[in-house]
Every structure is written in C-alpha cells, then in structure tokens.
C-alpha cells in the first residue's frame, strides 16, 4: 500500500479501508502504467475521487451479491 496515496486521500478527506486502498493503488498503476507512488502524481484530484467511488461501488456490489 502506498503511503503517498494514503496521504493524498487524507488531504482530500476521503476515508477508505485498507482493502480499498490496495484496490485504489492497483487502479492507479493500471491507469498510469507506473508504480502507484509515482503514478499518483499523474492523477488529478477529480480522477482520484472517481477511482475511490468506483472501488467503493465495486465492493458494495460484491457485498450485496453475497448478502
């Protein structure tokens, strides 16, 4: 898990679980083609918010399916 990503999420007041942050790191790496610590610099605040919401929605759908 990236400390730089966690710091940026904190700065934007976006609370996440550890599991969500791992998924966020993977999505940043996928979108930028870079390790998440370097890729976070290429992601805008709005794009990061979209990533967070997408990860939260995905986790919510998985929970609903198994509920």
Backbone as JSON, one array per atom type, in Angstrom:
{
  "sequence": "XXXXXXXXXXXXXXXXXXXXXXXXXXXXXXXXXXXXXXXXXXXXXXXXXXXXXXXXXXXXXXXXXXX",
  "N": [[0.84, -1.17, 0.0], [0.51, 2.2, -0.78], [2.02, 4.9, 0.8], [2.07, 7.51, -0.06], [-0.27, 7.67, -1.58], [-2.17, 7.22, 0.43], [-1.72, 9.49, 2.01], [-2.51, 11.5, 0.25], [-5.21, 10.86, -0.09], [-6.07, 11.34, 2.52], [-5.61, 14.11, 2.63], [-7.55, 14.98, 0.87], [-9.7, 14.34, 2.31], [-10.88, 11.81, 2.06], [-12.07, 8.96, 3.23], [-11.05, 5.62, 3.58], [-10.95, 2.03, 3.57], [-8.35, -0.32, 4.42], [-8.34, -2.42, 2.56], [-9.69, -1.23, 0.42], [-7.84, 0.77, -0.24], [-5.74, -0.74, -1.23], [-6.89, -1.7, -3.58], [-7.31, 0.75, -4.85], [-4.67, 1.58, -5.23], [-3.91, -0.38, -7.11], [-5.57, 0.32, -9.24], [-4.61, 2.87, -9.88], [-2.04, 2.18, -10.73], [-2.74, 0.67, -12.95], [-3.99, 2.59, -14.62], [-1.97, 4.49, -15.05], [0.34, 3.11, -15.68], [2.5, 3.07, -14.09], [4.27, 2.51, -10.97], [2.3, 2.9, -8.03], [3.15, 4.95, -6.23], [4.54, 6.71, -7.86], [2.74, 7.08, -9.92], [0.59, 8.4, -8.72], [1.1, 11.09, -8.86], [0.38, 11.74, -11.41], [-2.31, 11.66, -11.5], [-5.28, 13.45, -11.32], [-7.07, 15.33, -8.76], [-9.84, 15.08, -9.09], [-9.98, 12.79, -10.71], [-8.91, 10.93, -8.95], [-10.88, 10.93, -6.99], [-12.94, 9.79, -8.49], [-11.88, 7.24, -8.91], [-11.84, 6.28, -6.28], [-14.6, 6.27, -5.68], [-15.46, 4.38, -7.58], [-14.16, 2.06, -6.69], [-15.33, 1.8, -4.15], [-18.0, 1.39, -4.94], [-17.77, -1.0, -6.33], [-16.99, -2.76, -4.28], [-19.26, -2.59, -2.72], [-21.2, -3.72, -4.4], [-20.27, -6.35, -4.49], [-20.62, -7.14, -1.83], [-23.42, -6.95, -1.67], [-24.2, -8.97, -3.43], [-23.42, -11.26, -2.08], [-24.94, -11.1, 0.18]],
  "CA": [[0.0, 0.0, 0.0], [1.29, 3.41, -0.94], [1.86, 5.95, 1.81], [1.76, 8.75, -0.78], [-1.69, 7.63, -1.93], [-2.91, 7.39, 1.68], [-1.58, 10.89, 2.39], [-3.34, 12.31, -0.66], [-6.6, 10.58, 0.28], [-6.31, 12.08, 3.77], [-5.67, 15.54, 2.31], [-8.83, 15.2, 0.2], [-10.7, 13.89, 3.28], [-11.54, 10.61, 1.53], [-11.78, 7.85, 4.12], [-11.11, 4.33, 2.92], [-10.41, 0.9, 4.32], [-7.07, -0.81, 3.89], [-8.63, -3.21, 1.36], [-9.99, -0.29, -0.66], [-6.6, 1.44, -0.66], [-4.98, -1.69, -2.07], [-7.55, -1.67, -4.9], [-7.04, 2.08, -5.41], [-3.28, 1.5, -5.71], [-3.9, -1.18, -8.35], [-6.22, 1.09, -10.31], [-3.66, 3.93, -10.27], [-0.99, 1.52, -11.51], [-3.34, 0.28, -14.23], [-4.26, 3.77, -15.44], [-0.78, 5.26, -15.38], [1.43, 2.25, -16.1], [3.6, 3.3, -13.16], [4.03, 2.14, -9.59], [1.33, 3.87, -7.5], [3.82, 6.1, -5.63], [4.88, 7.65, -8.93], [1.53, 7.32, -10.69], [-0.33, 9.3, -8.02], [1.39, 12.45, -9.31], [-0.22, 11.94, -12.72], [-3.75, 11.56, -11.31], [-5.87, 14.68, -10.77], [-7.92, 15.11, -7.6], [-11.14, 14.59, -9.56], [-9.81, 11.41, -11.16], [-8.72, 10.13, -7.75], [-12.22, 10.78, -6.4], [-13.66, 8.83, -9.33], [-11.32, 5.92, -8.62], [-12.32, 5.9, -4.94], [-16.02, 5.94, -5.79], [-15.58, 3.14, -8.34], [-13.74, 0.96, -5.8], [-16.39, 1.65, -3.14], [-19.18, 0.82, -5.59], [-17.45, -2.4, -6.64], [-17.04, -3.51, -3.02], [-20.66, -2.62, -2.29], [-21.88, -4.7, -5.25], [-19.84, -7.69, -4.07], [-21.29, -7.42, -0.56], [-24.84, -7.15, -1.95], [-24.36, -10.26, -4.09], [-23.25, -12.31, -1.09], [-25.83, -10.88, 1.33]],
  "C": [[0.89, 1.24, 0.0], [0.98, 4.43, 0.16], [1.51, 7.27, 1.13], [0.28, 8.81, -1.17], [-2.53, 7.87, -0.68], [-2.86, 8.85, 2.13], [-2.47, 11.77, 1.53], [-4.83, 12.09, -0.37], [-6.98, 11.34, 1.55], [-6.46, 13.57, 3.5], [-7.01, 15.9, 1.67], [-10.01, 14.79, 1.09], [-11.55, 12.74, 2.74], [-11.14, 9.44, 2.44], [-12.0, 6.53, 3.39], [-10.6, 3.25, 3.87], [-9.07, 0.5, 3.7], [-7.3, -1.58, 2.58], [-8.94, -2.31, 0.17], [-8.74, 0.41, -1.15], [-5.75, 0.54, -1.52], [-5.57, -1.69, -3.48], [-7.3, -0.33, -5.6], [-5.62, 2.12, -5.97], [-3.21, 0.74, -7.04], [-4.5, -0.41, -9.51], [-5.31, 2.22, -10.8], [-2.56, 3.33, -11.13], [-1.51, 1.13, -12.89], [-3.51, 1.47, -15.16], [-3.0, 4.48, -15.9], [0.35, 4.41, -15.95], [2.66, 2.41, -15.23], [3.24, 2.74, -11.79], [3.2, 3.25, -8.94], [1.98, 5.1, -6.86], [4.21, 7.15, -6.67], [3.63, 8.03, -9.73], [0.57, 8.3, -10.05], [-0.11, 10.74, -8.46], [0.75, 12.76, -10.66], [-1.75, 11.9, -12.68], [-4.26, 12.86, -10.7], [-6.73, 14.31, -9.56], [-9.28, 14.55, -8.01], [-11.06, 13.13, -10.01], [-9.63, 10.48, -9.97], [-10.06, 9.9, -7.05], [-13.04, 9.76, -7.18], [-13.18, 7.4, -9.06], [-11.85, 5.41, -7.28], [-13.78, 5.48, -5.01], [-16.24, 4.63, -6.54], [-15.2, 1.94, -7.47], [-14.81, 0.73, -4.74], [-17.62, 0.98, -3.74], [-18.97, -0.66, -5.89], [-17.54, -3.25, -5.38], [-18.47, -3.64, -2.54], [-21.44, -3.66, -3.09], [-21.52, -6.12, -4.83], [-20.54, -8.07, -2.77], [-22.77, -7.71, -0.8], [-25.1, -8.52, -2.58], [-24.3, -11.39, -3.07], [-24.16, -12.16, 0.13], [-27.09, -11.69, 1.22]]
}
